[in-house]
């Protein structure tokens, strides 16, 4: 669980960096990754 939360924080920071640079590939890749990892986190909490 700690590893997943750390990964989510890292992806979120990369997303912020991509928005700062206005780099669409970084924004898209990290948005999709963040979305799916938040779903995984929600399912881990729900079905624990």
Beta strands, then each sheet from edge to edge (+ up, - down):
end
